[in-house]
Amino acid sequence: MKKLQADVPPPTRQYLDDRLKMKTVLMIAPYFIPRRRVGALRPFKFAVHLENFGFKPVVLTIDSGSDRCSAREEELLKKIEVIELRSVIDRTQPEKRSSMEKAPEPRHSSGLGNRFLNWIDRHTPVDTWIYFFRFRYRYILKRAREVNPDLIWATGDPWSSLWLGEKLSRVLNKPLITDFRDPWTLSGVNLRKRSPLSVRADRRVEERIIANSGKVVFTSAYTGKIYRDHYSLPEQKCEVIYNSIDSDLLPDKWEMKWESSLDPAFFNILFFGRFRRLSPVSPAISYLEKLERVSPELAAVVRLHSFGLPDQDQRQEVLNSRYRDHFVFHKPVLPEMKRDVLQKADLLLLTTHPERDGVIPAKFWDYLDSGKPILSLLHHPEVHQILSDHHAGYQPVEKRTGYDDAAKWTCRLVQNPEGSEEYTSRLSSGSAQQIYSSLNAARKLATLFNELLK
């Protein structure tokens, strides 16, 4: 992380007094900025605001190699202590890819080495980062004792982060808050492929972690209820803190323009992510099939944009469909470009794996901030309610007719792009920015910290 420059003026006495009164939270976040993964954003958004509520964050994370902070991220992280653990092997870092215009031909075979590593991953309880944390545990414990936190917060996945947080909590006798960004063992589809032995071990570890947590935080009430019912948890132990809108972290002066443009001759639908096992392309293809039946003219001019090269099986599904020319793959963009990218879309598409309907994809909050119309192919009650409350878009009510209803709504939107019962461009973003801001999310987390420390 960037160090304070020599010409920065010394802190005032008031600032030092305020810092001395602060409580310290050790935040275990294996993925943290500048790592370019969705999981890095949630702890980052919490950390940069916690000082406002009397908590000094110290972040324990895995070094992200060649990734670099943007100028705005460096500015926000100047006062935050980050302990980075260097790992020789990091399979989470994607290969560098160039921009794509059409669906590429798939490449075959990831090699014997990758197949062996995948086998290890499938048969390792929790996840393979646990080997790394075990190997570095003595150093981690030494640094944790030096920090001497008032409490520990750990977020997963990777789930070994929660394992490490629970272990440190017991050894240091500090209260623990665990943060489940996704459901772990109670999900309809695992984040990674698991063997039966690993599944049983995961359940035992998850049960122990939850039992020893003072608070358990989820990113949707739907997921929280699943866990509460399964583990018979008291309601006061479980909390919901949504992922957040981060426009308060990116004021206008930090915005950057996206170098690409979307052809206005097409109806440009944007999926702000990459098609992969957990976000498959099949719902988008099913939606296009229904749209073609409802309005062949509109379907012919649809272009569906996404960011990052899809997984091989997802690329193959696009190539096997009749809509391969409708898909456009762009290289990932910097956070400062996000707002400009979303503003260029005619419609924002929200979708995930059909068996992960309890999850609210993190991109939903970016969509909500943009003021552009949102089409959700989920069947999530909270997403439906938020879209309705803010007139921000549409989610089909009936699962059986969902794609057909989504196609018909798209046609209505094209006929009346400025407003309808579900979407009103003037109302969709303003109130949402206040309610779901990253500042409010950090305030709620700090409230939980204070409750736990009483």
C-alpha angles and dihedrals in degrees: 000000000000113000124222110270121244093245093059107115116248116264118266122248089248090055091050091047091051091049092051090055092051123103118228125234121193105216113201105202114154088189113053137147129316086039107098100227129113090239091062094062101062097059090040092055091049095046098052092055104038095089087065088065100044102270128117109209121213109189123210110197145150115262110254097214115219096003114116133201119250117240092261093048091051089051092052095045098048095103098037121097111225123189107203121199114206116224123191092204120046115163093175093074110096123225115256110264135189127230117281129211101185135017107285127222110267122253118227135224124016091209137250092283093058092045089053092049090048089052090053091048092051094050099040115099114240097356139307094267085075089077089056094048091048091049092050096036097110091053092044091051091048092052092044091054090050090052090047093195124202089223142355128237121190129183130199153240109083082061092206085075089067090045090053093045092051092048093050090045091057095043095046094036092232128144116258134215115191120202118205107198087180133011109271116198095359095062122112088231126027121235087236134018112272137195119229090253092052092048091056092046091048091054093052092049093046092050092051093047093051092046091054096044120101090207132011117206126201132186094228136031088228091062092041091056092050090055095042092053096043096049097030090237122179111252093238091060093060125069136177121221112171122216107262149232110254103196087115087064095049110051117185096267090065096050120115129200122244109237094217126078130205116231108248089210087076132061098245117211114186129206104189096211145043126284108242141139093291093041102036124188094228096091090053091050092048089051091051090050091055092044090054090054093047097042118003090181093057094042090054092061098042117116117186113207126197136168125242129018111289123241114274096257091048091051089050091052090053091049091049093051127081089240101067091119090054093064122084121185119202129187115259116273135223117262090248090061095052097093093048091048094052093047090061093061127094091205135010117221122214117193141140139168109315090234092054097066090132089067124086105209112234091233089068090078092051088051092049091053093053098065090224119129115272126211112196118197089186126101096220117142094209094050089049091050095047092048089050095045093053100032086236102142146298141299119180114247099208116060093202094060097027101121093043092050091047091053093049091048090051089056090051090050092053090051092049109020096167100057150352138152090280100036132036114170094207095056107033105089113022102073092036091057090059099043098043101034120139088240091060091046090053090047090055092048091050089051089057090049091054092047091052093049096051 
